[in-house]
């Protein structure tokens, strides 16, 4: 994920991040926290940080993002043509 986005990815210490996220949302709904950020700060901890790979892998993912951007633009243009 870090390689694809070009961003550092922070993994939580929990083995069940989806369940923890649901618990955070439940705690918010119950009024225990006023924001998701506050719930995250109180209930989760960052484990491992993964930085994006440099060099050829980074260049590959940069090109893939460029292709994806072009495909999105083509899709929007195609939809406009078909709608018109």
N, C-alpha and C positions, 0 to 999 in steps of 0.2 A: 504494500500500500504506500509506503514511503517513497519507493521508486516511482510509482505511477503518478503520485501527486506532487512530488518534489518537496514535500513537507516532512518535518519530523513527526513521527507517530508515537503517541504515548499509550502504552498498554496498561490497563488497570491491574491491580494485584489480585483481584477476584478471579476465580475460575468460571464464574457465571455472570458476565457483564450484562447480558440481556435481562436476566432476572433482577439484578441490582438496579438497572434502569427502570424496570417496572416498579420496583419498590420505591425508588425516588419519586416517580410520578404519583404513586399512591400516597406517599407522605405529603407531597404538595397538595393533592386533592383533599387530604384530611386537614390541611391548614398548618401542618408542622413546619413547613418552609414557605417562604414567600416567592422564591424563584428556583428554577432548576439549578442555576449556578450555586445557590446556597446549599441545596440538597447534595449536589456533587461534592462540594467542598467538605461537607460534614460526613458523608457516607462512603466516599471512595478515596482511594490512594493510587498514585501513579506508580507503576512497577518499572518496566523496562522502557527506555526510549530507543527508537530505531530511526537513524538518519538515512536519508536517501543515498543511494550509491552514486558515486561520481563517474566521470569518464564515459566510456562507450555505452554503458547502460543508461546513464542520464540522457545522453544524446538520443538514444533509441526512443525513450519515453517522451522526450520533447517533440520528436517527429510524429509520434503517435498522437500527441495532443493536437498538433497542427492539423493532422488528417481529420481528427474528430471534429475540430472546429469547422473545417471546410464541409464536412458531411452535415453538420447541424445547419449551416447556412444554406446548403443545397436543399435540405429537407424543408426549411422555411420557405424558400423560393418556390419549390415545387408545390407546396400546399397553397401558396398564394395564387399560382397559376391555375391550379385545379378549382380553387374557390371562385376565381374570377371568370 
